[in-house]
Amino acid sequence: MPQTVISISTSGQGLYEFTEAAQDFLRRLQVGEGLLTVFVRHTSCSLIIQENADPDVRRDLKTFFSRLVPPTTDPGMGWVTHTTEGPDDMPAHIKAALTAVSLGIPVRDGRLMLGTWQGIYLFEHRDHPHVRQVVLHLSP
């Protein structure tokens, strides 16, 4: 069962699309059908499938999650005890817990069976740049 690890460089909180990298992996394999499992190897970012046509969707999602789980410097977050890695770290863990760290996407005729406006995104929850590793694994 083929697999690879791709690196995604982030520049702070936000959504980073990597649909084309996943499709390139399938093209190299020249597969017909299967299930692509996508897994992120970190605890302060996550994966989502989301609209890739209108950038307002990505901005609104980032804003929503920032309002839902603000940094630990926010007065309402005084209950947080894990603060040694910065005011964005524990909120990043909470956001990752609310979303997904793995996705399963069907493959037919060598193509991801995503909808017309769907894309695969790494959802970075930390403020500072990171290089994130995402595992792509194809099952028959």
ZADO-1210 file (C-alpha; in nm, 4 decimals, padded with zeros to 6 digits):
<atoms>
<atom x="00.0000" y="00.0000" z="00.0000" code="MET" pos="1"/>
<atom x="00.1710" y="00.3165" z="-00.1181" code="PRO" pos="2"/>
<atom x="00.2247" y="00.6151" z="00.1028" code="GLN" pos="3"/>
<atom x="00.4235" y="00.9358" z="00.1128" code="THR" pos="4"/>
<atom x="00.4807" y="01.2311" z="00.3426" code="VAL" pos="5"/>
<atom x="00.4390" y="01.5849" z="00.2137" code="ILE" pos="6"/>
<atom x="00.5566" y="01.8997" z="00.3914" code="SER" pos="7"/>
<atom x="00.3369" y="02.2075" z="00.4092" code="ILE" pos="8"/>
<atom x="00.4938" y="02.5378" z="00.5131" code="SER" pos="9"/>
<atom x="00.2616" y="02.7715" z="00.6998" code="THR" pos="10"/>
<atom x="00.3029" y="03.1388" z="00.7820" code="SER" pos="11"/>
<atom x="00.0567" y="03.1535" z="01.0724" code="GLY" pos="12"/>
<atom x="-00.3057" y="03.0721" z="01.1403" code="GLN" pos="13"/>
<atom x="-00.5152" y="02.9935" z="00.8360" code="GLY" pos="14"/>
<atom x="-00.6092" y="02.7333" z="00.5763" code="LEU" pos="15"/>
<atom x="-00.3485" y="02.5969" z="00.3351" code="TYR" pos="16"/>
<atom x="-00.4811" y="02.4000" z="00.0400" code="GLU" pos="17"/>
<atom x="-00.2884" y="02.0927" z="-00.0748" code="PHE" pos="18"/>
<atom x="-00.5450" y="01.9193" z="-00.2987" code="THR" pos="19"/>
<atom x="-00.3096" y="01.9281" z="-00.5971" code="GLU" pos="20"/>
<atom x="-00.0272" y="01.7614" z="-00.4003" code="ALA" pos="21"/>
<atom x="-00.2642" y="01.4764" z="-00.3087" code="ALA" pos="22"/>
<atom x="-00.3785" y="01.4441" z="-00.6702" code="GLN" pos="23"/>
<atom x="-00.0128" y="01.4423" z="-00.7871" code="ASP" pos="24"/>
<atom x="00.0536" y="01.1501" z="-00.5512" code="PHE" pos="25"/>
<atom x="-00.2300" y="00.9565" z="-00.7176" code="LEU" pos="26"/>
<atom x="-00.1081" y="01.0470" z="-01.0686" code="ARG" pos="27"/>
<atom x="00.2391" y="00.9112" z="-00.9915" code="ARG" pos="28"/>
<atom x="00.0849" y="00.5839" z="-00.8741" code="LEU" pos="29"/>
<atom x="-00.1404" y="00.5493" z="-01.1798" code="GLN" pos="30"/>
<atom x="-00.4124" y="00.3921" z="-00.9668" code="VAL" pos="31"/>
<atom x="-00.7756" y="00.3261" z="-01.0530" code="GLY" pos="32"/>
<atom x="-00.9784" y="00.3018" z="-00.7336" code="GLU" pos="33"/>
<atom x="-00.9100" y="00.3104" z="-00.3643" code="GLY" pos="34"/>
<atom x="-00.9297" y="00.5185" z="-00.0506" code="LEU" pos="35"/>
<atom x="-00.6830" y="00.7965" z="00.0180" code="LEU" pos="36"/>
<atom x="-00.6227" y="00.8478" z="00.3881" code="THR" pos="37"/>
<atom x="-00.4738" y="01.1858" z="00.4771" code="VAL" pos="38"/>
<atom x="-00.3208" y="01.2197" z="00.8249" code="PHE" pos="39"/>
<atom x="-00.1448" y="01.5176" z="00.9866" code="VAL" pos="40"/>
<atom x="00.1405" y="01.4360" z="01.2274" code="ARG" pos="41"/>
<atom x="00.0901" y="01.7286" z="01.4662" code="HIS" pos="42"/>
<atom x="-00.1369" y="01.8233" z="01.7582" code="THR" pos="43"/>
<atom x="-00.1842" y="02.1964" z="01.6973" code="SER" pos="44"/>
<atom x="-00.3170" y="02.1904" z="01.3414" code="CYS" pos="45"/>
<atom x="-00.5839" y="01.9856" z="01.1666" code="SER" pos="46"/>
<atom x="-00.7311" y="01.8827" z="00.8328" code="LEU" pos="47"/>
<atom x="-01.0568" y="01.9842" z="00.6701" code="ILE" pos="48"/>
<atom x="-01.2336" y="01.9557" z="00.3375" code="ILE" pos="49"/>
<atom x="-01.3776" y="02.2924" z="00.2516" code="GLN" pos="50"/>
<atom x="-01.4831" y="02.5202" z="-00.0315" code="GLU" pos="51"/>
<atom x="-01.1912" y="02.6285" z="-00.2483" code="ASN" pos="52"/>
<atom x="-01.3644" y="02.8835" z="-00.4740" code="ALA" pos="53"/>
<atom x="-01.4265" y="03.1862" z="-00.2519" code="ASP" pos="54"/>
<atom x="-01.1422" y="03.2967" z="-00.0198" code="PRO" pos="55"/>
<atom x="-01.4011" y="03.4598" z="00.2085" code="ASP" pos="56"/>
<atom x="-01.4906" y="03.1099" z="00.3312" code="VAL" pos="57"/>
<atom x="-01.1352" y="03.0535" z="00.4552" code="ARG" pos="58"/>
<atom x="-01.1229" y="03.3983" z="00.6191" code="ARG" pos="59"/>
<atom x="-01.4593" y="03.3453" z="00.7894" code="ASP" pos="60"/>
<atom x="-01.3570" y="03.0012" z="00.9207" code="LEU" pos="61"/>
<atom x="-01.0345" y="03.1441" z="01.0626" code="LYS" pos="62"/>
<atom x="-01.2291" y="03.4287" z="01.2264" code="THR" pos="63"/>
<atom x="-01.4931" y="03.1919" z="01.3667" code="PHE" pos="64"/>
<atom x="-01.2363" y="02.9635" z="01.5287" code="PHE" pos="65"/>
<atom x="-01.0422" y="03.2628" z="01.6658" code="SER" pos="66"/>
<atom x="-01.3623" y="03.3893" z="01.8302" code="ARG" pos="67"/>
<atom x="-01.4623" y="03.0410" z="01.9497" code="LEU" pos="68"/>
<atom x="-01.1220" y="02.9742" z="02.1094" code="VAL" pos="69"/>
<atom x="-00.9266" y="03.2976" z="02.1673" code="PRO" pos="70"/>
<atom x="-00.5617" y="03.3075" z="02.2825" code="PRO" pos="71"/>
<atom x="-00.4876" y="03.2508" z="02.6505" code="THR" pos="72"/>
<atom x="-00.4243" y="03.6256" z="02.6910" code="THR" pos="73"/>
<atom x="-00.8017" y="03.6750" z="02.6520" code="ASP" pos="74"/>
<atom x="-00.9655" y="03.7321" z="02.9966" code="PRO" pos="75"/>
<atom x="-01.2137" y="03.4519" z="02.9299" code="GLY" pos="76"/>
<atom x="-00.9304" y="03.1992" z="02.8923" code="MET" pos="77"/>
<atom x="-00.7920" y="03.2378" z="03.2451" code="GLY" pos="78"/>
<atom x="-00.8770" y="02.8753" z="03.3224" code="TRP" pos="79"/>
<atom x="-00.6053" y="02.7437" z="03.0841" code="VAL" pos="80"/>
<atom x="-00.2992" y="02.5964" z="03.2589" code="THR" pos="81"/>
<atom x="-00.0913" y="02.4886" z="02.9530" code="HIS" pos="82"/>
<atom x="00.0732" y="02.8187" z="02.8571" code="THR" pos="83"/>
<atom x="00.4477" y="02.7393" z="02.8429" code="THR" pos="84"/>
<atom x="00.4527" y="02.7306" z="02.4612" code="GLU" pos="85"/>
<atom x="00.2774" y="03.0637" z="02.4163" code="GLY" pos="86"/>
<atom x="-00.0749" y="03.2078" z="02.4285" code="PRO" pos="87"/>
<atom x="-00.1759" y="03.0402" z="02.0991" code="ASP" pos="88"/>
<atom x="-00.0662" y="02.6849" z="02.1883" code="ASP" pos="89"/>
<atom x="-00.3470" y="02.5495" z="02.4078" code="MET" pos="90"/>
<atom x="-00.6120" y="02.7196" z="02.1909" code="PRO" pos="91"/>
<atom x="-00.4483" y="02.5447" z="01.8920" code="ALA" pos="92"/>
<atom x="-00.4838" y="02.2075" z="02.0662" code="HIS" pos="93"/>
<atom x="-00.8515" y="02.2797" z="02.1386" code="ILE" pos="94"/>
<atom x="-00.9174" y="02.3800" z="01.7762" code="LYS" pos="95"/>
<atom x="-00.7459" y="02.0627" z="01.6544" code="ALA" pos="96"/>
<atom x="-00.9619" y="01.8567" z="01.8919" code="ALA" pos="97"/>
<atom x="-01.2755" y="02.0160" z="01.7432" code="LEU" pos="98"/>
<atom x="-01.1766" y="01.9340" z="01.3867" code="THR" pos="99"/>
<atom x="-01.0000" y="01.6289" z="01.2334" code="ALA" pos="100"/>
<atom x="-00.6445" y="01.4986" z="01.2112" code="VAL" pos="101"/>
<atom x="-00.7290" y="01.2443" z="00.9407" code="SER" pos="102"/>
<atom x="-00.9588" y="01.2283" z="00.6394" code="LEU" pos="103"/>
<atom x="-01.0671" y="00.9483" z="00.4077" code="GLY" pos="104"/>
<atom x="-01.1315" y="01.0402" z="00.0447" code="ILE" pos="105"/>
<atom x="-01.2542" y="00.7899" z="-00.2157" code="PRO" pos="106"/>
<atom x="-01.0553" y="00.7611" z="-00.5395" code="VAL" pos="107"/>
<atom x="-01.2093" y="00.6608" z="-00.8734" code="ARG" pos="108"/>
<atom x="-01.0342" y="00.6491" z="-01.2094" code="ASP" pos="109"/>
<atom x="-00.7212" y="00.7845" z="-01.0416" code="GLY" pos="110"/>
<atom x="-00.8968" y="01.1014" z="-00.9201" code="ARG" pos="111"/>
<atom x="-01.0098" y="01.2246" z="-00.5816" code="LEU" pos="112"/>
<atom x="-01.3887" y="01.2079" z="-00.5638" code="MET" pos="113"/>
<atom x="-01.4197" y="01.5577" z="-00.4215" code="LEU" pos="114"/>
<atom x="-01.7116" y="01.7805" z="-00.5102" code="GLY" pos="115"/>
<atom x="-01.6762" y="02.0664" z="-00.7577" code="THR" pos="116"/>
<atom x="-01.5813" y="02.3291" z="-00.4984" code="TRP" pos="117"/>
<atom x="-01.4111" y="02.1058" z="-00.2409" code="GLN" pos="118"/>
<atom x="-01.0436" y="02.1228" z="-00.1531" code="GLY" pos="119"/>
<atom x="-00.8221" y="01.9562" z="00.1088" code="ILE" pos="120"/>
<atom x="-00.6729" y="02.1967" z="00.3614" code="TYR" pos="121"/>
<atom x="-00.4271" y="02.1956" z="00.6443" code="LEU" pos="122"/>
<atom x="-00.5821" y="02.4206" z="00.9084" code="PHE" pos="123"/>
<atom x="-00.2933" y="02.5855" z="01.0929" code="GLU" pos="124"/>
<atom x="-00.3916" y="02.6925" z="01.4445" code="HIS" pos="125"/>
<atom x="-00.0587" y="02.8460" z="01.5571" code="ARG" pos="126"/>
<atom x="00.0493" y="03.2073" z="01.5023" code="ASP" pos="127"/>
<atom x="00.4084" y="03.1426" z="01.3961" code="HIS" pos="128"/>
<atom x="00.5345" y="02.9687" z="01.0800" code="PRO" pos="129"/>
<atom x="00.5647" y="02.5910" z="01.0890" code="HIS" pos="130"/>
<atom x="00.6501" y="02.3096" z="00.8521" code="VAL" pos="131"/>
<atom x="00.3781" y="02.0472" z="00.8887" code="ARG" pos="132"/>
<atom x="00.4004" y="01.6856" z="00.7774" code="GLN" pos="133"/>
<atom x="00.0991" y="01.5217" z="00.6174" code="VAL" pos="134"/>
<atom x="00.0905" y="01.1490" z="00.5393" code="VAL" pos="135"/>
<atom x="-00.0904" y="01.0328" z="00.2257" code="LEU" pos="136"/>
<atom x="-00.1761" y="00.6612" z="00.2254" code="HIS" pos="137"/>
<atom x="-00.3627" y="00.4793" z="-00.0502" code="LEU" pos="138"/>
<atom x="-00.5589" y="00.1638" z="00.0301" code="SER" pos="139"/>
<atom x="-00.7083" y="-00.0608" z="-00.2379" code="PRO" pos="140"/>
</atoms>
